[in-house]
Amino acid sequence: MQNTKNESGSDRMSEDHGGKKRRFHIVLSLDNPVQQETWSILSQSKNKTSAVCEAVCGFHRQKSLEDILRKVLREEFKHIPIQSTAEMVEEPDTFNDAAVLDFLLTLQNE
């Protein structure tokens, strides 16, 4: 059965084989690289409905996980003191520089 519009213009669910179903129509433009890639993936799948559902649900699960991870990291980083770049710069090791220069002078004089 197809979804039909009621008088208010909203979709009605149709019942097909004892279950409630919603119809979704999509038109892909093969001139669009992303849509072409989508068609390439879907055309290999025997059950396109399942492939679309898995992709959409997987995307949202990943997005939710990323959002949670960002939130946790922000909270944790609030409690960690971060040194500025100026504080991290070390003073040059003049002892080692002098030793290297002495060694080079010795080689040059030989």
N, C-alpha and C positions, 0 to 999 in steps of 0.2 A: 504494500500500500504506500501511497505517497503522502507527504505532509501537505496539508491544505491550510489555507488561511481562513480564519473565522471572520466574522463581520468586523471585528475591531482591527483586523490586519495582523494579529499575532499568529504564530505557528501553532497548529494542533498536533499533538503526538498521534501517530497512527499505530495501530496494533497489527503486527505481522507475526504469524506463527506463535501466538501466545505471549509475545513480549512487546514492550514499548520501544519504539525506534524513532530516531531523528534522521532526517536526510541532510546531507551536506554536499553541495555541488561546488566543484573547483575547476577552473579553467587555467591551464598553464601555458604561458607563452614560451615557445622554444627559442625565441630571440633573446630572452632574458637568461643570462648564464646560471643564476641560482635556480630558476624555475626549470631550466633544461637539466641541471644536475638532479633536481628533485624528481623529474620525470624518469631520468635514467635509473635512479634508485628504485622508484616505485614500479617501473615496468618490469623489473626483475623479480618482484614479489608476487607470489600467487594470491595472497590475501592483502590487497591494497588497504582495505579498511584497518586491518590489524597493524600494518606497517605505519600508517598515518597516526593511529592512536598511540603506538609505542613511541614514535618520534616526538609527538606533542607532550606526552606524559614524561618521557625521559628528559626533554628540554626543561620542563618546569621543575622536575626533581633536582636537576643539576643547578638550575638558577636558585632554587631555595637553599640548596647546600652551600653554594657560593655566598649567598647573602648571610647565612648563619656563620660561615667561616670568617667573613669580613667583620661581622659584628663582634665575634669572639676575639679576633686579633686586635681590633680597635680597643676593646676593653682591656686586654692584656698589655698592650703597648702604652696605655695611659699610666701604668704603674712602673714603667721602666724608664729610668733617666737616660736621656740621649745626649751625648756630648756634641758640641758644635764642632764644625770642621776645624776651626782655629785652635781648639783645645787638643785636637787629635794630632796636629802637626808637631813632630818632634824636633828638638834642637839638633842641628847637624853634629855628628860625632867627629869633633876636630882631632881627637887623638888618632882615630883610624885614618882620617884624611892625611894627617902629617906622616903617618907610617907609610902610607901608600906613596906619597910624594918622595919620601926618603928612599924608598925602594926603587922608584923610577929614576931618581937621580943617580943612584948607585949603578944601575944598569947602563945609564947614559954615559957615565964616566968610564966604564970598562972598555 
